[in-house]
Amino acid sequence: MDLRHLRYFLAIAESRSISVAAHTIGVAQPSLSQHLRRMEEELGVRLVERSPRGTMLTEEGQVLVEHARRICGMLDACVEEMRNLSGEVKGTVAFGIPPSAAMAMSVPLAETVRLELPHVRLRAIESMSTYIKSWIDDRTVDLAIVYDLENADHLRATHLVNEELHFISAPDSWPFDTDPGTPVPFKALEAVEMILPSNGLRRTIERYAEAHGVTLNVVMDMDAMTQIKELVARGSGYAIFAPAATQDLVARGELVRARIIDPVLIRPVHLVNHRDVVLSRAGRAVEAITLKVVHELVSRGLWEGSLP
């Protein structure tokens, strides 16, 4: 089985008809059917089921389609990059970014890419880090910002920054007998009603809680940062976020944040891509710019955190 056979099989899978696929790729139908039979014999499985409604993939055929798309896509990317090496860096780079990091870096990153890589289109996609990791797995994005590297041996990761997690409250709902914004012992958070997401941030918080014998009272689970902040601002609960996530509402006086101590909660931020995917020239250029932008933002205090 070679690349030609894989492309023939992809044509059948996408057309759901051997006759339509044969016409599309310019191969005689009997010859295409023969290629399919040879593939099935070589692999020892049935790849398609024929019916009056057309050609349907078997479960084995679905597995082969995923591999074939990845293999053919990597070859196409290789050919395109070889052709472009002598010219301007160009192409599209899909970049997954969670909301908290997006508030700190998405605008300066987009502006820098546009200035330094005028022929590169940066397609930034914002979502919770849990979904972003699945997008890396299925190749929806080329690069991504993630926090939790648990079960991520298949990712190549660069440690960007360490963020300190803070307690978040409405100014008029401060729950402790101290001035709003005073550092709060982690154990003291057992006494307040918490609103937390179910993503990597939640897992980081829970690991600290388990290690230090803290039982948080989580009254609401919500995978939407904007809504969590609004609920906290309305006095409906309390949250834990990195400073970048709340800098807008804190600046407007709608939220107040306080350091958590005993222990201090640290969350690492990573730039990742899939180990099995060779980044395009454009992808490598965006990766380099991302490192530069993050370093500058942290050094200037525009992204609160420490460089690793």
SULFEN-V116901 format. One record per residue. N is the residue number from 1. RES is the residue in one letter. NEAR is the number of other ideal C-beta (glycine too) atoms within 12 Angstrom. Layout:
BEGIN
n=N res=RES near=NEAR
n=N res=RES near=NEAR
END
This chain:
BEGIN
n=1 res=M near=22
n=2 res=D near=16
n=3 res=L near=19
n=4 res=R near=21
n=5 res=H near=30
n=6 res=L near=30
n=7 res=R near=29
n=8 res=Y near=37
n=9 res=F near=44
n=10 res=L near=32
n=11 res=A near=32
n=12 res=I near=41
n=13 res=A near=35
n=14 res=E near=22
n=15 res=S near=25
n=16 res=R near=23
n=17 res=S near=24
n=18 res=I near=33
n=19 res=S near=21
n=20 res=V near=19
n=21 res=A near=30
n=22 res=A near=24
n=23 res=H near=16
n=24 res=T near=21
n=25 res=I near=24
n=26 res=G near=13
n=27 res=V near=26
n=28 res=A near=16
n=29 res=Q near=24
n=30 res=P near=13
n=31 res=S near=19
n=32 res=L near=32
n=33 res=S near=25
n=34 res=Q near=18
n=35 res=H near=31
n=36 res=L near=38
n=37 res=R near=22
n=38 res=R near=19
n=39 res=M near=31
n=40 res=E near=24
n=41 res=E near=15
n=42 res=E near=16
n=43 res=L near=22
n=44 res=G near=10
n=45 res=V near=19
n=46 res=R near=21
n=47 res=L near=38
n=48 res=V near=33
n=49 res=E near=21
n=50 res=R near=21
n=51 res=S near=12
n=52 res=P near=8
n=53 res=R near=9
n=54 res=G near=19
n=55 res=T near=30
n=56 res=M near=22
n=57 res=L near=28
n=58 res=T near=21
n=59 res=E near=15
n=60 res=E near=21
n=61 res=G near=28
n=62 res=Q near=20
n=63 res=V near=18
n=64 res=L near=32
n=65 res=V near=28
n=66 res=E near=22
n=67 res=H near=23
n=68 res=A near=32
n=69 res=R near=23
n=70 res=R near=23
n=71 res=I near=25
n=72 res=C near=27
n=73 res=G near=26
n=74 res=M near=23
n=75 res=L near=20
n=76 res=D near=20
n=77 res=A near=26
n=78 res=C near=20
n=79 res=V near=15
n=80 res=E near=20
n=81 res=E near=24
n=82 res=M near=15
n=83 res=R near=15
n=84 res=N near=20
n=85 res=L near=16
n=86 res=S near=10
n=87 res=G near=14
n=88 res=E near=15
n=89 res=V near=28
n=90 res=K near=24
n=91 res=G near=28
n=92 res=T near=24
n=93 res=V near=36
n=94 res=A near=30
n=95 res=F near=42
n=96 res=G near=41
n=97 res=I near=41
n=98 res=P near=44
n=99 res=P near=36
n=100 res=S near=46
n=101 res=A near=47
n=102 res=A near=32
n=103 res=M near=33
n=104 res=A near=36
n=105 res=M near=40
n=106 res=S near=30
n=107 res=V near=21
n=108 res=P near=29
n=109 res=L near=38
n=110 res=A near=26
n=111 res=E near=17
n=112 res=T near=27
n=113 res=V near=36
n=114 res=R near=18
n=115 res=L near=14
n=116 res=E near=23
n=117 res=L near=30
n=118 res=P near=15
n=119 res=H near=19
n=120 res=V near=33
n=121 res=R near=22
n=122 res=L near=38
n=123 res=R near=24
n=124 res=A near=33
n=125 res=I near=26
n=126 res=E near=29
n=127 res=S near=31
n=128 res=M near=34
n=129 res=S near=42
n=130 res=T near=27
n=131 res=Y near=26
n=132 res=I near=40
n=133 res=K near=34
n=134 res=S near=23
n=135 res=W near=31
n=136 res=I near=37
n=137 res=D near=26
n=138 res=D near=21
n=139 res=R near=26
n=140 res=T near=21
n=141 res=V near=38
n=142 res=D near=39
n=143 res=L near=45
n=144 res=A near=50
n=145 res=I near=53
n=146 res=V near=46
n=147 res=Y near=45
n=148 res=D near=31
n=149 res=L near=27
n=150 res=E near=20
n=151 res=N near=14
n=152 res=A near=25
n=153 res=D near=12
n=154 res=H near=19
n=155 res=L near=30
n=156 res=R near=26
n=157 res=A near=28
n=158 res=T near=25
n=159 res=H near=25
n=160 res=L near=37
n=161 res=V near=37
n=162 res=N near=24
n=163 res=E near=42
n=164 res=E near=30
n=165 res=L near=42
n=166 res=H near=40
n=167 res=F near=43
n=168 res=I near=46
n=169 res=S near=42
n=170 res=A near=30
n=171 res=P near=23
n=172 res=D near=15
n=173 res=S near=23
n=174 res=W near=24
n=175 res=P near=28
n=176 res=F near=22
n=177 res=D near=10
n=178 res=T near=16
n=179 res=D near=13
n=180 res=P near=24
n=181 res=G near=20
n=182 res=T near=21
n=183 res=P near=22
n=184 res=V near=36
n=185 res=P near=22
n=186 res=F near=32
n=187 res=K near=20
n=188 res=A near=24
n=189 res=L near=36
n=190 res=E near=20
n=191 res=A near=19
n=192 res=V near=32
n=193 res=E near=22
n=194 res=M near=37
n=195 res=I near=37
n=196 res=L near=37
n=197 res=P near=38
n=198 res=S near=22
n=199 res=N near=33
n=200 res=G near=38
n=201 res=L near=42
n=202 res=R near=32
n=203 res=R near=24
n=204 res=T near=34
n=205 res=I near=38
n=206 res=E near=25
n=207 res=R near=21
n=208 res=Y near=28
n=209 res=A near=27
n=210 res=E near=14
n=211 res=A near=13
n=212 res=H near=22
n=213 res=G near=13
n=214 res=V near=28
n=215 res=T near=16
n=216 res=L near=33
n=217 res=N near=19
n=218 res=V near=26
n=219 res=V near=18
n=220 res=M near=23
n=221 res=D near=20
n=222 res=M near=26
n=223 res=D near=23
n=224 res=A near=22
n=225 res=M near=35
n=226 res=T near=24
n=227 res=Q near=20
n=228 res=I near=38
n=229 res=K near=35
n=230 res=E near=23
n=231 res=L near=31
n=232 res=V near=42
n=233 res=A near=30
n=234 res=R near=20
n=235 res=G near=22
n=236 res=S near=22
n=237 res=G near=32
n=238 res=Y near=43
n=239 res=A near=48
n=240 res=I near=44
n=241 res=F near=47
n=242 res=A near=43
n=243 res=P near=37
n=244 res=A near=38
n=245 res=A near=37
n=246 res=T near=39
n=247 res=Q near=26
n=248 res=D near=24
n=249 res=L near=30
n=250 res=V near=29
n=251 res=A near=13
n=252 res=R near=13
n=253 res=G near=16
n=254 res=E near=24
n=255 res=L near=36
n=256 res=V near=34
n=257 res=R near=39
n=258 res=A near=37
n=259 res=R near=25
n=260 res=I near=37
n=261 res=I near=21
n=262 res=D near=17
n=263 res=P near=22
n=264 res=V near=22
n=265 res=L near=36
n=266 res=I near=24
n=267 res=R near=42
n=268 res=P near=32
n=269 res=V near=46
n=270 res=H near=36
n=271 res=L near=41
n=272 res=V near=39
n=273 res=N near=37
n=274 res=H near=30
n=275 res=R near=15
n=276 res=D near=19
n=277 res=V near=29
n=278 res=V near=23
n=279 res=L near=32
n=280 res=S near=34
n=281 res=R near=29
n=282 res=A near=35
n=283 res=G near=37
n=284 res=R near=25
n=285 res=A near=30
n=286 res=V near=40
n=287 res=E near=34
n=288 res=A near=26
n=289 res=I near=32
n=290 res=T near=43
n=291 res=L near=28
n=292 res=K near=22
n=293 res=V near=35
n=294 res=V near=38
n=295 res=H near=26
n=296 res=E near=23
n=297 res=L near=31
n=298 res=V near=28
n=299 res=S near=16
n=300 res=R near=15
n=301 res=G near=15
n=302 res=L near=21
n=303 res=W near=36
n=304 res=E near=31
n=305 res=G near=34
n=306 res=S near=22
n=307 res=L near=22
n=308 res=P near=19
END
